[in-house]
Amino acid sequence: MRTDQIKKPIRSFSRLAVLCLAATLSQPSAAADLKTDLAVDGRTISLGDLFDDIGDKAGVIVLDAPAPGKTKNISGNDLQRMANKYEIKWQKPNYLRKVSISRHAHTITSSEIQRLIHDIAVDVGADPESQIRFFGRNKGIIVPMDATADDITFEAFSLSDKGDRFSATLLIPSGGDVPTKLNLNGVLEEVRIIPVFNTSIMPGEIIRAEDLSWIKYPAKRLNGRVILSSRQLVGMTVRRPARTDKPINNNDVSAPIAVAKGDAVTMTVRTRAMILSAGGKALENGGIGDTIRVINSKTRLTVDAKIVRAGQVEIISGPTLALGSR
């Protein structure tokens, strides 16, 4: 009788302990927090993307993710319903109306897309030295984080008989089961390699070889004034602040100033029998080879003269009058 009285309380206590332990394990050990950085990489949104400190419930998928680079709004009430449904210890703050969750993405650049188009165009007979130009598009394509340009495929591609126009339908990774279709049209242009400035150069500065880079430029957009050789640039100066990565015209540059306005110069005239000379003053700036106006210091007559070197000009008009005395 005494033994039974002892055993019954022990069994009752054991059952109570088990129930308390089960109740403890069924509840979160601490309150969960809503994440501050709400963003995902993949196609779905899980509880762990929304809440911190929720243990093995973090992997439970609750929503589809937005498209790459886009955002999705989730109301505060929906968050509270999720928390209640999955027994997450979280209470919506009174001020919380909604949260936005974004999907990470990156951009495949326009130049990468041009490379893809150009490669397939060359494969079907286009000029390898041509350059792609799109009609009405100069921006890249947003794709999922794990996608690259190599994941883009072609549903269709056609090239004109002359090989100068194309039409293409690209299949772009969308982050879902179905790729996004993108229609592109454009031209393949003949290009020339031309020198351009790669740095800012101010008027009066001497152009050096290292100030130049070479780029491909559509041949149809070049005119007779565009400089095509670096030999026409190195050692010259610019007339106005230089524009980088743009074609350089003849009137953009000039020879370095060898004679400045107001400088004293020696004026010479060559004849078969002799060389005549007189003193004068430059009325304009000019570089070697330029023609400027010069005034004779004695006769006060003005003539046109070609700059031979610094301080020396050769008269090309009115030599006798210019050098003669009054």
C-alpha positions in Angstrom: 0.0 0.0 0.0 2.8 2.4 0.8 4.7 1.6 -2.4 1.6 2.3 -4.6 1.1 5.7 -2.9 4.7 6.7 -3.8 4.6 5.5 -7.4 1.4 7.4 -8.5 2.7 10.9 -7.8 5.9 10.1 -9.7 4.0 8.9 -12.8 1.8 12.0 -12.6 4.8 14.3 -12.4 6.5 12.5 -15.4 3.4 13.1 -17.6 3.3 16.8 -16.5 7.0 17.2 -17.4 6.5 15.7 -20.9 3.5 18.0 -21.6 5.5 21.1 -20.5 8.5 20.1 -22.6 6.3 19.6 -25.7 4.6 22.9 -25.2 8.0 24.6 -24.9 9.3 23.0 -28.1 6.2 24.0 -30.1 6.8 27.7 -29.4 9.6 29.9 -30.8 12.3 30.4 -28.2 12.5 34.1 -29.0 10.5 36.7 -30.9 11.3 36.9 -34.6 12.3 40.1 -36.4 11.3 41.4 -39.8 14.4 41.6 -42.0 15.5 45.1 -42.9 17.1 44.1 -46.3 14.3 42.4 -48.2 15.8 41.0 -51.4 16.1 37.6 -53.0 18.1 36.0 -55.8 15.8 33.2 -56.9 12.3 32.6 -58.1 10.5 32.3 -54.8 10.2 34.1 -51.4 10.6 32.0 -48.3 9.8 32.8 -44.6 13.6 33.1 -44.1 13.7 35.9 -46.7 11.2 37.9 -44.5 12.0 37.0 -40.9 15.1 36.5 -38.8 15.5 33.8 -36.1 12.8 31.4 -37.1 14.8 28.2 -37.2 13.8 25.4 -39.6 10.8 27.4 -40.8 13.1 29.6 -42.8 12.9 27.3 -45.8 9.1 27.4 -46.1 8.2 29.0 -49.5 5.3 31.5 -49.2 5.3 33.6 -52.4 6.6 33.9 -55.9 9.5 36.4 -56.3 9.1 39.4 -58.6 10.9 39.5 -62.0 14.6 40.2 -61.9 15.3 43.8 -61.1 11.6 44.4 -60.0 10.0 44.7 -56.6 6.9 43.2 -54.9 4.8 44.8 -52.2 3.6 42.7 -49.2 1.1 44.3 -46.9 1.6 44.3 -43.1 -1.6 42.3 -42.6 -0.4 39.6 -45.0 2.9 39.4 -43.1 0.9 39.0 -39.8 -1.2 36.2 -41.4 1.9 34.4 -42.5 3.4 34.7 -39.0 0.2 33.4 -37.4 -0.2 30.5 -39.9 3.3 29.2 -39.3 3.3 30.0 -35.6 6.1 32.6 -35.8 6.3 34.9 -32.8 6.0 38.3 -34.5 3.6 41.2 -34.0 3.0 43.7 -36.8 3.9 47.3 -35.6 1.0 49.7 -35.9 2.9 51.9 -38.3 3.7 49.1 -40.8 1.5 49.3 -43.9 3.6 47.3 -46.4 7.1 46.2 -47.2 8.8 45.9 -50.6 11.0 42.9 -51.5 13.2 43.1 -54.6 14.9 40.5 -56.7 18.6 40.9 -57.4 19.6 41.3 -61.1 22.4 42.5 -63.3 22.6 44.0 -66.8 23.9 42.5 -69.9 25.3 45.5 -71.7 24.4 46.8 -75.2 27.9 46.1 -76.4 27.6 42.4 -75.3 24.3 42.2 -77.3 26.0 43.8 -80.3 28.7 41.2 -80.1 26.2 38.3 -80.1 24.4 39.9 -83.1 27.6 40.5 -85.0 28.9 37.0 -84.4 25.8 35.4 -85.9 25.7 38.0 -88.7 29.3 37.1 -89.7 28.4 33.4 -89.6 25.8 34.0 -92.3 27.9 36.2 -94.5 28.2 39.7 -93.1 31.4 41.7 -93.3 33.6 40.9 -90.3 34.8 44.5 -90.2 31.3 45.9 -89.9 29.8 47.3 -86.8 26.3 46.8 -85.3 23.9 49.7 -84.8 20.4 49.1 -83.3 17.3 51.0 -84.3 15.9 52.8 -81.3 17.8 50.9 -78.6 21.0 51.8 -76.7 20.4 50.2 -73.3 21.3 46.8 -71.8 19.1 43.9 -70.7 18.2 43.1 -67.1 18.6 39.3 -66.3 18.8 37.1 -63.2 22.0 37.1 -61.2 23.0 33.7 -62.5 22.5 34.5 -66.2 25.1 35.6 -68.7 25.2 36.7 -72.3 26.0 33.1 -73.2 22.6 32.1 -72.0 20.9 34.3 -74.6 19.7 32.3 -77.6 18.2 33.2 -81.0 14.7 32.2 -82.0 15.1 33.8 -85.4 17.7 35.8 -87.3 17.7 37.3 -90.9 20.2 39.3 -92.9 19.3 41.5 -95.9 20.7 40.5 -99.3 23.2 43.4 -99.2 24.3 42.2 -95.7 23.7 45.7 -94.3 20.4 45.2 -92.3 19.3 42.5 -89.8 16.3 41.4 -87.9 16.6 39.1 -84.8 14.4 37.6 -82.1 16.4 36.9 -78.9 15.3 34.6 -76.1 16.4 36.2 -72.8 16.6 34.4 -69.4 13.7 35.7 -67.4 14.2 33.9 -64.1 11.1 31.8 -64.8 10.2 28.8 -66.9 9.5 30.9 -70.0 12.3 33.1 -71.5 11.5 36.7 -72.5 11.4 37.4 -76.2 13.2 40.5 -77.5 12.9 41.7 -81.1 15.9 43.7 -82.4 16.5 45.4 -85.8 19.4 47.4 -87.0 22.2 47.9 -89.5 25.7 46.7 -90.1 27.9 49.6 -90.9 31.3 49.8 -92.6 33.7 51.3 -90.1 37.0 53.1 -90.2 39.6 53.2 -87.5 40.2 56.9 -86.6 42.2 58.7 -83.9 40.3 60.5 -81.1 41.4 62.4 -78.0 41.4 60.3 -74.9 41.9 63.2 -72.5 41.1 66.9 -72.2 43.5 69.2 -74.0 43.4 72.9 -73.7 44.2 75.4 -76.5 47.9 75.9 -76.8 48.9 72.5 -75.4 50.9 70.3 -77.7 49.2 67.1 -78.8 51.2 64.0 -77.9 50.9 60.4 -79.2 49.7 59.3 -75.8 46.8 61.8 -75.9 45.2 59.7 -78.7 43.2 56.5 -78.9 41.8 54.7 -81.8 38.1 53.8 -82.3 35.8 52.2 -84.9 33.6 54.8 -86.5 30.9 54.5 -89.2 32.5 55.3 -92.5 29.2 56.9 -93.8 29.4 59.5 -91.0 32.9 60.7 -91.9 33.5 63.7 -94.1 36.6 65.1 -95.8 37.5 67.3 -92.8 38.0 64.3 -90.4 41.6 63.6 -89.6 42.4 59.9 -90.2 46.1 59.8 -89.3 48.0 60.5 -86.1 50.7 62.2 -88.1 48.3 65.1 -88.7 47.8 65.5 -85.0 51.0 64.8 -83.0 52.9 68.1 -82.5 49.9 70.3 -83.3 47.7 72.3 -80.8 43.9 72.5 -80.4 42.0 75.6 -81.3 39.3 75.0 -78.6 39.0 72.6 -75.6 39.2 69.1 -77.1 36.2 66.6 -77.1 37.1 63.1 -76.1 36.1 60.0 -78.2 34.8 62.2 -81.1 36.2 62.6 -84.6 38.7 65.3 -84.9 38.3 67.8 -87.8 41.1 69.8 -89.6 39.7 73.0 -88.1 39.9 71.6 -84.6 43.7 71.8 -84.6 46.5 74.1 -85.7 50.3 74.3 -85.8 51.9 75.6 -82.5 52.2 79.4 -82.6 55.6 80.3 -84.0 54.8 84.0 -84.4 52.5 85.8 -82.0 50.6 88.9 -82.8 52.8 91.9 -82.2 56.1 90.0 -82.5 59.0 91.5 -84.4 59.8 89.5 -87.5 62.3 89.5 -90.3 60.5 89.7 -93.7 62.4 88.2 -96.7 61.8 88.0 -100.4 63.7 85.6 -102.6 64.7 86.5 -106.2 66.9 84.8 -108.7 69.8 87.1 -107.9 69.4 87.9 -104.2 67.5 87.6 -100.9 66.0 90.9 -99.7 65.0 91.4 -96.1 63.4 94.0 -93.8 62.0 94.3 -90.4 58.3 94.0 -89.7 55.6 93.3 -87.1 53.1 90.4 -87.1 49.5 91.4 -87.1 48.2 87.9 -86.3 49.2 84.7 -84.6 50.4 81.8 -86.7 52.2 78.5 -86.8 54.9 77.4 -89.2 53.4 77.2 -92.7 50.5 79.6 -91.9 50.0 82.8 -93.8 49.6 85.9 -91.7 49.4 89.6 -92.2 52.7 91.5 -91.5 53.4 95.3 -91.5 56.7 96.8 -92.7 58.2 98.7 -89.8 59.5 101.5 -92.2 57.0 101.7 -95.0 54.0 100.8 -92.9 52.7 98.7 -95.8 50.8 95.5 -95.0 51.5 92.3 -96.8 50.7 88.6 -96.6 53.6 86.4 -95.5 54.2 82.7 -94.8 55.8 81.8 -91.5 59.1 80.0 -92.2 60.2 79.7 -88.6 59.9 81.5 -85.4 60.6 85.2 -86.0 61.0 84.8 -89.8 58.4 85.2 -92.6 58.5 85.0 -96.3 56.5 87.6 -98.3 54.0 86.1 -100.8 52.5 89.5 -102.0 53.8 92.9 -102.9 57.5 92.1 -102.2 59.0 95.3 -103.8 56.7 97.7 -102.2 56.9 95.9 -98.9 60.6 96.1 -98.6 61.3 99.3 -100.3 61.8 102.6 -98.4 59.2 105.3 -98.4 
